[in-house]
Amino acid sequence: MLDFQIQNGDLYNLEEALYDIFSKSKCNNVLDDSLAAFETGDLSHLVKEELKCTIQTRRLAKGQDELKVDFSEEIKYQLTEDEQNKIVRRREQNRMAARRFRKRRKQNKKTLSEIQDLERDNDVKTA
């Protein structure tokens, strides 16, 4: 939580306090994200930017270069004919396996129902 200080007899407002805190910071985006978080109430960008700033500061303290992150879109390659055939074959195998499973489950339910009917008949006859 931020403590507000009195300077020259005036109370800092939150925006001025954030500006004073983060203008001394080496990470420029933290100030912008802090103000945006204050206005919108969404802290996710602020947390991400603070984490990025912390990582960068530690890297620089260790004498390492700044970490440059490049977010580029994933390149989608065209599938070869063999890869397409493999996908089709795998889907067909999956369909067949699903059919066998449903058939086996249906048969198990039917068998269980028959067993319960026979047990019920047996109980009636023995009682």
N, C-alpha and C positions, 0 to 999 in steps of 0.2 A: 504494500500500500504506500502511496506517495504521501510524504509529509509536506504540508504547505508551509512556507516560511514567509515571514513578513520582511519585505525589503522596502526601505524608504517609507515605512508606515503603511504600505499597501500590501494586501494579500495577493499572492500569486494566483492566477487562475490555472486550471489544469493544463491548458494548451501551452501557456508560457513556461510552466514547470517542465513539461515534457520536452519542449524545445531546448531549454537550458541543459537538461540532462543529456539528451541525445545529440545535441550539436557538438558536444565535446567528444562524442564517440567517433571511432574510426569508420564505423559502418553507417553509410548515409541513408540507406533505405529504412533503418529502424525508426527514425523520426517520422517519416511519411507513413509507415505502417502503424505506428503508435497512434498518430492522429486519426488515421482511417479506422482503427480499431475502436477508438474512443467515440467516433461519430456513428459507426455502424453497430458496434457491440460484438463484432466477429473478431475473435482473437487468433484465428488460425494463421493468418498471414504474419501477424506479429510474432507468434511463437516460432514459425519457420524462419523468419528473418533473424530473430535473436539466436537461434541455433546455428544458422549459417555464419553469423558474426562471431559467435563463440569458437566455432571450428576454425575460421580464418585467423582469429587472434592467436589461438594455440599453435597453428601451423607457422605463423610469422614469428612467434616467440621461440619456436624450435629452430628457426633459421630456414624453414622450408618455403618454397614459393607459394603464392596464392593459388588456391584451388579454383580452376575455371570449370564451370558446369555448363554444358551446351545441351539444351533440350531440343533435339531434332526429331521429326516424325519418323516412325519406324518405316523402313523401306520394305515394301511387300514385293516379294519375288513371284514370278509366274511358276506354278507347279509343273513339273515334268509329267509326261504321260504315265510313267511308272508310278509316280507319287499319286496321281489322280486315281489310277487303277487300284492302288493299295488302299486308298480311302474308301472307294466304292466297295471293294471286297470286304473291308473291315466293317462297314455299315451293314452289309448283307449278312455277315456272320453275326453281328450284334442282333439284327432282327430275328434271325433264326434261333439264336440263344434265348431271346425274350419269348418267342413263341413256345419253345420247349419248356421254359420255366412256367409260363401261364398254363400250359397243358398239364404239366406235372402237378402244379398247385391245385388245379381243378380236379384232377384225379384223386389227389390226397384228400381233398374235402369230401369228395363222393365216397371214398373208402371209409373215412372217419364217420360219415353220416350212416353208412350201412352198418358199421360196427356198433354205433350207438343204438340203432333200431333193433339189431339182433340182441344186444344186451338188455334193452327194455323188454323185448318179447320174452327173453329168458327169465327176467325178474318176475314178469306177470305169471308165467307158467309155473315157476317154483313157489310163488307165494300162495 
